[in-house]
């Protein structure tokens, strides 16, 4: 039996009451099979958000089970995040990247460590989440029962209100290139309490089978952030594995809070446009573009333009066009990942003054 590092839960930590009480009934948890405990590496990415990451880590260390190791990958933070987190949590490992490698590249650093050290599973967890005590137990139980499942995806709520669904699975329509959340912003009334196969799993939290990950490959680092989870899910399915929704595994998400504060909404828009085109470039066949291009040019871009103009966000309008140009440059220069200066290695954290200015422009 593999000897796994035993982690000690942080003192006096519990899931906040408002997050633990949901109105929808949840099916009784199935007991784990009596087999050798698999080794799980829990990977959390941090970028200039040590306090938020610390909240997430406390909830992870309070999870039931002993066969997991928590690794925080600090993605080139311009503060003392790495030192603070290692000092605060002696039972975790911290890997400090020298620069911001994006969500895809940063997570890949942690996943490579897990694969090198013989992990059976990798649990990727966004740092802006608080997990339920039994999250990992429920995901592992399902994974051990279904060996052809490559990715497992839990039920995800908003942090506030805590019974409002952020994720109950995902759909992807390759004819128009759009990935969508099932039941987003709907109150949980128990109609999404049954497991099912999905088109894709969100990178917010996903359990990855290492055997499947070795065959499908890691995240595409050219994507950087936003859409890398769709791409990996599609590659996982092409490798012969399924993507599974596990509703008995739960957590709560403060949606995109740190991304917008650290980089700005215009950067998010840039990545959305560029990466939508990149995922289509990788996975769509020629006949899919017959319907995708009209949708993209005459619905998707105009709708986003009008929405941003209505908010007075002229910077995001420009970012949309920059995203299209960046995609073209990636096609012309294989291996390149064209990014705005906010995400380059020379980028510095945004001050409160810069955040306030971006919010009104």
Wavefront OBJ file of the C-alpha trace (Angstrom):
o trace
v 0.000 0.000 0.000
v 1.385 3.415 -1.002
v 2.396 5.518 1.981
v 0.797 8.961 1.545
v 1.635 12.087 3.476
v -0.871 12.669 6.257
v -2.090 16.255 6.423
v -3.300 17.904 9.605
v -6.437 20.067 9.259
v -5.956 23.728 10.107
v -7.092 24.658 13.610
v -10.676 25.796 14.127
v -11.570 25.771 10.429
v -15.002 24.889 9.136
v -17.029 25.689 6.039
v -18.987 28.914 6.692
v -22.521 28.188 7.859
v -24.130 30.082 4.994
v -22.182 27.962 2.522
v -22.904 24.626 4.155
v -26.696 25.052 4.293
v -28.430 24.445 0.964
v -32.107 23.824 0.451
v -31.743 21.016 -2.061
v -31.506 17.449 -0.775
v -28.251 15.671 -1.577
v -28.032 11.945 -2.120
v -26.408 9.990 0.683
v -22.679 9.643 0.256
v -21.527 6.245 -0.944
v -18.766 4.658 1.138
v -15.359 4.303 -0.423
v -14.371 0.852 -1.565
v -11.961 -0.915 0.725
v -8.893 -0.703 -1.483
v -5.461 0.867 -1.199
v -5.876 4.601 -0.861
v -4.895 6.394 -4.087
v -2.391 9.223 -3.899
v -3.918 12.587 -4.807
v -2.060 15.817 -5.430
v -4.213 18.884 -4.779
v -2.932 21.782 -6.889
v -3.850 25.388 -6.061
v -2.612 28.290 -8.178
v -1.875 31.625 -6.527
v -1.226 35.004 -8.138
v -0.926 37.996 -5.815
v -3.775 36.669 -3.609
v -2.212 35.145 -0.480
v -5.162 35.718 1.870
v -7.730 34.267 -0.532
v -5.466 31.309 -1.233
v -5.004 30.772 2.507
v -8.796 30.544 2.969
v -8.942 27.926 0.226
v -6.036 25.928 1.666
v -7.648 25.844 5.120
v -10.764 24.283 3.625
v -8.647 21.761 1.703
v -6.699 20.708 4.779
v -10.006 20.116 6.560
v -11.146 17.584 3.920
v -11.832 14.031 4.991
v -9.118 11.551 4.063
v -5.363 11.235 4.393
v -4.149 10.234 0.928
v -3.621 13.733 -0.464
v -0.864 16.311 -0.655
v -1.521 20.020 -1.128
v 0.786 21.911 -3.476
v 0.421 25.662 -3.987
v 1.989 26.971 -7.181
v 2.775 30.674 -6.885
v 2.571 32.100 -10.384
v 5.160 34.869 -10.268
v 3.419 36.999 -7.628
v 4.873 40.465 -7.067
v 4.383 40.235 -3.322
v 5.458 37.796 -0.603
v 2.719 35.245 -1.414
v 5.017 32.225 -1.618
v 6.803 33.006 1.650
v 3.549 33.843 3.442
v 1.819 30.626 2.400
v 4.771 28.376 3.247
v 5.155 30.118 6.600
v 1.442 29.819 7.374
v 1.050 26.171 6.311
v 4.019 23.977 7.165
v 2.186 20.872 5.924
v 1.924 21.996 2.283
v 4.469 22.386 -0.505
v 4.895 25.712 -2.307
v 6.414 25.977 -5.782
v 7.406 29.528 -6.768
v 7.414 30.283 -10.496
v 9.684 33.089 -11.620
v 6.995 34.644 -13.825
v 3.262 34.520 -14.539
v 2.751 31.398 -16.661
v -1.015 31.788 -16.811
v -3.565 29.395 -15.403
v -2.587 26.727 -17.922
v 1.167 26.976 -17.449
v 0.987 27.430 -13.687
v -1.241 24.387 -13.206
v 1.009 22.381 -15.522
v 3.946 23.000 -13.170
v 1.978 21.382 -10.348
v 0.641 18.572 -12.510
v 4.118 17.693 -13.757
v 5.259 17.429 -10.149
v 2.323 15.115 -9.405
v 3.052 12.885 -12.398
v 6.763 12.724 -11.591
v 6.022 11.637 -8.013
v 3.593 8.886 -8.981
v 0.230 10.447 -8.145
v -2.909 8.551 -9.116
v -5.077 11.667 -9.332
v -4.693 15.430 -9.509
v -7.323 17.695 -7.967
v -7.123 21.198 -9.450
v -8.754 23.814 -7.232
v -9.167 27.539 -7.886
v -7.885 29.653 -5.030
v -11.167 31.613 -4.890
v -13.131 28.594 -3.636
v -14.080 26.994 -0.321
v -14.537 23.231 -0.563
v -16.930 20.956 1.277
v -15.292 18.573 3.748
v -16.281 15.544 1.649
v -15.437 16.937 -1.798
v -12.425 14.721 -2.428
v -14.009 11.603 -0.907
v -16.994 11.848 -3.250
v -14.889 12.470 -6.358
v -12.458 9.630 -5.608
v -15.290 7.220 -4.841
v -16.803 7.874 -8.276
v -13.429 7.753 -10.025
v -12.505 4.402 -8.488
v -15.877 2.964 -9.519
v -15.594 4.135 -13.164
v -12.047 3.671 -14.543
v -12.910 5.140 -17.971
v -13.721 8.522 -16.478
v -10.820 10.892 -17.101
v -12.173 14.069 -15.492
v -14.675 14.426 -12.647
v -16.517 17.670 -12.007
v -18.374 18.591 -8.770
v -21.434 20.744 -8.149
v -20.381 24.361 -7.612
v -22.300 27.118 -5.837
v -21.754 30.847 -5.673
v -20.235 31.953 -2.395
v -23.147 34.346 -1.925
v -25.942 33.379 -2.014
v -24.693 29.944 -1.103
v -27.634 27.987 -2.587
v -27.307 29.584 -6.036
v -25.700 27.292 -8.599
v -22.595 28.379 -10.490
v -22.076 24.985 -12.154
v -24.036 21.775 -12.583
v -22.150 20.581 -15.637
v -21.135 21.999 -19.004
v -22.249 21.824 -22.639
v -20.212 22.665 -25.742
v -21.655 23.421 -29.171
v -18.881 23.104 -31.723
v -21.122 24.504 -34.478
v -20.978 27.932 -32.823
v -17.957 27.379 -30.608
v -19.605 28.212 -27.316
v -19.206 26.424 -23.986
v -21.957 26.963 -21.434
v -22.750 26.202 -17.798
v -25.788 24.111 -16.908
v -28.121 25.785 -14.386
v -25.946 28.848 -13.858
v -27.547 31.416 -11.522
v -30.391 29.051 -10.666
v -31.406 28.151 -7.148
v -30.588 24.562 -6.239
v -33.922 22.797 -5.845
v -32.595 19.272 -6.301
v -33.077 18.855 -10.055
v -29.323 18.493 -10.670
v -28.569 15.800 -8.132
v -27.937 13.008 -10.628
v -24.548 12.184 -12.113
v -24.127 12.340 -15.881
v -21.511 12.608 -18.622
v -20.557 16.126 -19.719
v -19.157 17.826 -22.806
v -16.542 19.565 -20.667
v -15.488 20.204 -17.069
v -14.637 23.579 -15.611
v -11.078 24.198 -14.477
v -12.476 25.872 -11.369
v -12.291 22.434 -9.738
v -11.643 19.142 -11.503
v -10.299 15.744 -10.500
v -8.005 14.338 -13.196
v -7.001 10.692 -13.508
v -3.234 10.750 -14.025
v -3.294 7.777 -16.402
v -5.725 9.685 -18.638
v -3.802 12.926 -18.219
v -0.628 11.239 -19.442
v -2.423 10.145 -22.613
v -4.376 13.342 -23.339
v -1.630 15.767 -22.312
v -1.587 18.718 -19.943
v -3.190 22.124 -20.456
v -2.329 23.965 -23.675
v -0.034 26.734 -22.414
v -0.670 28.886 -25.490
v -4.203 29.396 -24.182
v -2.762 30.905 -20.968
v -6.183 31.226 -19.264
v -9.898 30.867 -20.135
v -10.759 27.929 -22.386
v -7.922 25.587 -21.390
v -10.465 23.414 -19.554
v -12.675 23.061 -22.634
v -9.664 22.146 -24.751
v -8.421 19.544 -22.263
v -11.899 18.033 -21.894
v -12.209 17.634 -25.658
v -8.743 16.058 -25.879
v -9.575 13.747 -22.978
v -12.660 12.510 -24.817
v -10.666 12.003 -28.007
v -8.288 9.837 -25.964
v -11.216 7.556 -25.072
v -12.162 8.857 -21.625
v -15.374 10.429 -20.369
v -16.046 13.598 -18.365
v -18.373 13.029 -15.399
v -20.503 15.287 -13.194
v -20.561 14.253 -9.506
v -23.281 16.223 -7.670
v -22.500 14.831 -4.211
v -19.139 16.642 -4.343
v -19.639 20.342 -3.582
v -17.854 23.642 -3.103
v -18.427 27.412 -3.210
v -16.880 29.873 -5.661
v -16.159 33.603 -5.563
v -16.363 33.891 -9.342
v -13.341 35.457 -11.019
v -12.799 37.947 -8.212
v -9.017 37.966 -8.242
v -8.640 37.684 -12.017
v -10.547 40.899 -12.610
v -8.790 42.745 -9.782
v -5.295 41.634 -10.781
v -5.497 42.104 -14.538
v -8.647 43.986 -15.505
v -11.859 43.140 -17.341
v -10.370 44.086 -20.717
v -7.745 41.334 -20.322
v -10.494 38.824 -19.640
v -12.329 39.932 -22.798
v -9.115 39.675 -24.830
v -8.555 36.093 -23.687
v -12.175 35.088 -24.253
v -12.093 36.209 -27.900
v -8.603 34.948 -28.712
v -9.105 31.569 -27.057
v -12.557 30.950 -28.536
v -10.924 31.145 -31.954
v -7.957 29.028 -30.805
v -10.125 26.203 -29.452
v -12.089 26.170 -32.704
v -8.830 26.104 -34.650
v -7.755 23.014 -32.700
v -10.990 21.032 -32.645
v -13.413 22.152 -35.351
v -13.532 20.623 -38.803
v -13.910 22.729 -41.943
v -17.686 22.282 -42.071
v -18.068 23.592 -38.501
v -16.626 26.937 -39.611
v -19.511 27.350 -42.065
v -21.813 28.033 -39.113
v -19.243 29.302 -36.615
v -17.869 32.237 -38.623
v -21.253 33.910 -39.279
v -22.175 33.413 -35.619
v -18.858 34.848 -34.433
v -18.789 37.824 -36.799
v -22.444 38.834 -36.823
v -23.668 37.823 -33.369
v -20.923 37.117 -30.826
v -18.659 40.109 -31.527
v -21.483 42.655 -32.055
v -23.277 41.513 -28.894
v -20.123 41.852 -26.804
v -19.342 45.220 -28.385
v -22.796 46.588 -27.554
v -22.621 45.232 -24.008
v -19.252 46.841 -23.343
v -20.266 50.138 -24.948
v -23.390 50.239 -22.779
v -21.101 50.034 -19.750
v -18.778 52.684 -21.080
v -16.005 50.092 -21.213
v -14.214 51.262 -24.343
v -11.025 49.490 -23.330
v -12.738 46.087 -23.525
v -14.126 46.962 -26.963
v -10.580 47.462 -28.189
v -9.493 44.273 -26.445
v -11.964 42.267 -28.535
v -10.288 43.355 -31.760
v -6.857 42.807 -30.215
v -7.927 39.248 -29.386
v -8.755 38.556 -33.050
v -5.401 39.975 -34.161
v -3.587 37.924 -31.502
v -5.230 34.731 -32.767
v -4.045 35.492 -36.300
v -0.517 36.078 -35.031
v -0.625 32.716 -33.214
v -1.586 31.021 -36.493
v 1.228 32.759 -38.355
v 3.795 32.064 -35.610
v 3.390 28.462 -34.362
v 4.209 28.094 -30.681
v 3.617 31.764 -29.860
v 1.160 32.896 -27.194
v 0.393 36.560 -27.900
v -0.571 38.343 -24.667
v -1.302 41.885 -23.494
v 1.323 43.648 -21.325
v -0.749 43.078 -18.171
v 0.002 39.357 -18.448
v 3.624 39.550 -19.537
v 6.511 38.831 -17.213
v 7.039 42.562 -16.761
v 3.501 43.203 -15.528
v 3.086 44.658 -12.034
v 0.096 44.251 -9.705
v -2.633 46.819 -10.202
v -3.087 49.328 -7.410
v -6.529 50.160 -5.942
v -6.395 53.413 -7.900
v -5.842 51.562 -11.198
v -8.627 49.091 -10.371
v -11.059 51.938 -9.704
v -10.047 53.689 -12.924
v -10.597 50.550 -15.028
v -14.001 50.001 -13.446
v -15.288 53.323 -14.792
v -13.617 53.360 -18.207
l 1 2 3 4 5 6 7 8 9 10 11 12 13 14 15 16 17 18 19 20 21 22 23 24 25 26 27 28 29 30 31 32 33 34 35 36 37 38 39 40 41 42 43 44 45 46 47 48 49 50 51 52 53 54 55 56 57 58 59 60 61 62 63 64 65 66 67 68 69 70 71 72 73 74 75 76 77 78 79 80 81 82 83 84 85 86 87 88 89 90 91 92 93 94 95 96 97 98 99 100 101 102 103 104 105 106 107 108 109 110 111 112 113 114 115 116 117 118 119 120 121 122 123 124 125 126 127 128 129 130 131 132 133 134 135 136 137 138 139 140 141 142 143 144 145 146 147 148 149 150 151 152 153 154 155 156 157 158 159 160 161 162 163 164 165 166 167 168 169 170 171 172 173 174 175 176 177 178 179 180 181 182 183 184 185 186 187 188 189 190 191 192 193 194 195 196 197 198 199 200 201 202 203 204 205 206 207 208 209 210 211 212 213 214 215 216 217 218 219 220 221 222 223 224 225 226 227 228 229 230 231 232 233 234 235 236 237 238 239 240 241 242 243 244 245 246 247 248 249 250 251 252 253 254 255 256 257 258 259 260 261 262 263 264 265 266 267 268 269 270 271 272 273 274 275 276 277 278 279 280 281 282 283 284 285 286 287 288 289 290 291 292 293 294 295 296 297 298 299 300 301 302 303 304 305 306 307 308 309 310 311 312 313 314 315 316 317 318 319 320 321 322 323 324 325 326 327 328 329 330 331 332 333 334 335 336 337 338 339 340 341 342 343 344 345 346 347 348 349 350 351 352 353 354 355 356 357 358 359 360 361
